[in-house]
Amino acid sequence: MSKPIESLPNIGPELAASLRYAGVTSAEELIALGAIAVWRRLVRAGLLADIQSLYLLDGAASGVRWDEMSFQRKQELRQFAVAYSQGV
């Protein structure tokens, strides 16, 4: 049986609802797809296109709270999000 998406760190009721709307329904699915692919789904669906949501998803997929992520990882994610928003 699959684990609820809320069983992952950083995933509260609002983000869980957005994930379900975008078609991600379980913790295993989020982990398998990866944070970046899931974030892209949210962006395409018009939901949570900010950097904070990318941090939350990346932490969830990695099993860590977003505020415990390394500065380096946050910078990598920020660079990705900027490039993505510019169509790179």
C-alpha positions in Angstrom: 0.0 0.0 0.0 1.3 3.5 -0.8 2.1 6.1 1.8 0.0 9.3 1.9 1.8 12.2 0.4 1.5 14.0 3.8 3.8 11.4 5.3 6.8 13.2 3.8 8.5 16.1 5.5 7.3 19.6 4.3 4.0 18.4 2.9 1.1 20.0 4.6 -2.6 20.0 3.6 -2.4 22.9 1.1 0.6 21.5 -0.8 -0.8 18.0 -0.6 -4.0 19.3 -2.2 -2.0 21.0 -5.0 0.0 17.9 -5.6 -3.2 15.8 -5.9 -4.6 18.3 -8.3 -1.5 18.0 -10.4 -1.8 14.2 -10.4 0.8 13.3 -7.7 -1.1 11.2 -5.2 1.4 9.3 -3.1 4.7 9.7 -1.3 6.3 7.1 -3.5 5.2 8.9 -6.7 6.7 12.2 -5.6 10.0 10.4 -4.8 10.0 8.5 -8.1 9.2 11.5 -10.2 11.6 13.8 -8.3 11.1 17.3 -7.0 11.9 19.1 -10.2 9.5 17.1 -12.4 6.7 17.5 -9.8 7.4 21.3 -9.4 7.2 21.6 -13.2 3.8 19.9 -13.0 2.6 22.4 -10.4 3.9 25.3 -12.5 2.1 24.0 -15.6 -1.1 23.6 -13.6 -0.8 27.3 -12.4 0.0 26.2 -8.8 2.8 27.2 -6.4 5.4 28.3 -8.9 7.6 29.9 -6.3 11.1 28.9 -5.1 9.7 28.0 -1.7 7.5 25.3 -3.1 10.6 23.8 -5.0 12.5 23.8 -1.7 9.6 22.0 0.0 9.3 19.4 -2.7 13.1 18.8 -2.9 13.3 18.3 0.9 10.2 16.0 0.8 11.7 13.8 -1.9 15.0 13.7 0.0 13.5 13.1 3.4 14.6 16.4 5.0 13.0 19.5 6.2 13.5 22.4 3.7 15.1 24.6 6.4 17.8 21.9 7.0 18.8 21.8 3.3 22.3 23.0 2.5 22.9 26.5 1.2 24.5 25.0 -1.9 21.4 22.9 -2.7 19.1 25.9 -2.3 21.3 27.8 -4.7 21.2 25.0 -7.2 17.4 24.9 -7.0 17.2 28.7 -7.2 19.4 28.7 -10.4 17.2 26.0 -11.9 14.0 27.9 -11.1 15.4 31.2 -12.6 16.5 29.4 -15.8 13.2 27.6 -16.1 11.2 30.8 -15.7 13.4 32.3 -18.5 12.8 29.4 -20.8 16.3 28.1 -20.7 
